[in-house]
Amino acid sequence: MSLQSVWAVPLALFLIGITGCSEVDKAMQEQGEKTKSMAAEAQRQAGMPRIVNFTELKLLNWLFELRDTEGLKTYTYVRDYEGRLHHLCNSIGYGMPFSAQRTSPEQPAVVNPGNVTGGKQTFVLPQPEPNGMFPPTSSSATWVVCVGKDGKPSPLYEESLISVSVFPLKAVDSYTLDEPPSWK
């Protein structure tokens, strides 16, 4: 058996693989070009809206700054199935979604930087929190920082949907029979 025949099959498979990949890449490139062309035509025909006051952006900035207010006094409520509000607790801030993460939930990982086609293969992998846990990407639960009569904060994990306001709302009653214990 000659050296040429030994390498013939792997070489043929390699060439078929490259051809298949390039066909997929070519189709994706054509789709991308057509999408860009259509977006350019849409822009030419419709243009951009004539926004001059940027009111929504200003309101969003204001809300971000309000949320960043240290010690912001709020009132947290839950709704029953009839839409009635029940006071949950006096609170600090607007509540934190249980699925909020301190670090980026994903990290890029480069695999096979010197592969056959010469390009890098990058994958996105989940990244754990500093405690080693992988929190859910979404959750309906919320952490609420309730405030006791002594003014000290106490965390509350709440799975009901909540409403939080910077002013008291009319509630039918209060779910908290006792003041929450102060967090030490």
C-alpha positions, 0 to 999 in steps of 0.5 A: 500500500502506497503512502498516496493511498493511505492519505487519499481517504483522509484528504478527501474527507477533509476537502468534503468537510471544507466544501460543506462548511464553505457552502453554509458560510456562503448561504449565511453571507448571502442572507446577511447581505440581503438583510443589510440591503433591505435595512438600507432600503427601509432607512432610505424610505422611512428615515429616522423619527424626528426625536428632538426632546429625548424625553424617554431617555431623560426619564430613564436616566432619572429612574436609574438615578432614583434607583441608585439613591442610598436608603430610598424609602419605599413601600412594598405590596403584593396583589391578590387574585382580585387585584387588591393590594396587601402591604408587605412591608416598608422597604429600602429600594425597589427590590432585586430580582432573584435571578440578578447576577453580580457577575456576567452570566456568560463568558467566551471560551476560545477553543482550538485557536489553530484549527484547520481553517485558521479561524478561532472557534468561540463558544459562550459558556455559563459562568458561576457566581463568586459562591460557585453557584449557577443562578437561574437566568430568569425567576419571578422571585424578588429579594425585598429589603424590609425595614423594621420599626427600629429602622434596620434592614431585613431581607425577605425572599418573595415569590409573589409579584410585587408592587413597590412605590415611594409613597404609601398606596391604599392597601386592604391589609398588611401581610406582616403581622409582626415587624420583621426582625432586624438583620444583624 
